[in-house]
């Protein structure tokens, strides 16, 4: 009797400290037990030793099963999970119920700064200098406000727009602020083969998916494919989480992708296909900072002001009706200045420059005859074939007519498409 009473007292000590399940969860997919929060897994045999250490006996008495077996069955039936995540950038540590009655366990959750009212003059000065245009300043703050509200309250989560910052300096400071208020951790998806479907567990460790300016620098086909897949993933509602140890399952996705690009035509080439039509999933801003203090006190000030800045975004800042959009919370935006930079090197640009050579004055050409005219004017056949494989000539010409309405106009006659060209007042840098 005294032995049983002593064992019961020890049981209470452990359950008070670790919970009625003694910190164990039953991982259905792997038929294993997993300990929270360290993630150690136990099979049916090794979990017995775990329970013995906590003074659960596996000797049968008058009961049909031992108390150790009873506790193990209790955990199997009442503390079941469908999968576990080692580290989540947007979920707190502990269990979470997903759709279809699925439950997952997060071993390490997001780091959250406690917001507090206060002043944030250093951050304000930084943002004002980075985004000199008033509209672009508020576009950035609106994007950040939607992001931070979703980070702190999952009921307010919206699909993620991809934020693009283009400039020669200062983008890294803005990205540092983004990652600091979204859990303090960042991951670079371009470190993985996104275009090939790679979905490593590291992608789930940060809410801030941060692409630095060294990741996109040549505009080659690989970067373009990876950028296209990144854009798609940022607004996806869920992504497959795959862990050899903890199972495979669909996990709700809440990430905020942000990309820094240098102010060079080759660096922005990955965005070129998005400049002729509106894309609500993109916010592309000019970003520039100069003369930033390098002393450690500057970084310290930024850190000290984060809690007040977060409080401002959560409690004070309101997105204007002009910038609001229902799907993402903020309307899509693409700086005209950056569109012009993206235009260089596009199929439209190459065709435009070729046509300029053959039509210095007003001329009319049937669309079907344009490829031959371009070759006659000196455009390499291989180059022309590559351009037309990438995009149909009709689409290219219509895009050019939208950007340069005074130089390209279409008329139709008996099912023929005839283009009137006039380069007398042509300006390749005319704004979009």
Secondary structure by P-SEA (a helix, b strand, c coil): caaaaaaaaaaaaaaaaccccccccccccccccccccccccccaaaaaaaaaaaccccccccccccaaaaaaaaaaccccccccccccccccccccccccbbbbbbcbbbbbccccccccaaaaaaaaaacccaaaaaaaaaaaaaaaaaaacccccccccbbbbbcccaaaaaaaaaaaaaccccccccccccccccccccccccccccccccccccccaaaaaaaaaaaaaaaccbbbbbbccbbbbbcbbbbbbbbbbccccccccccccccccccccbbbbbbbbccccccaaaaaaaaaaaaaaaaaaacccccccccccccccccbbbbaaaaaaaccccaaaaaaaaaaaaccccccccccaaaaaaaaacccaaaaaaaaaaccaaaaaaaaaaaccccbbbbbcccbbbbbbbcccccccccc
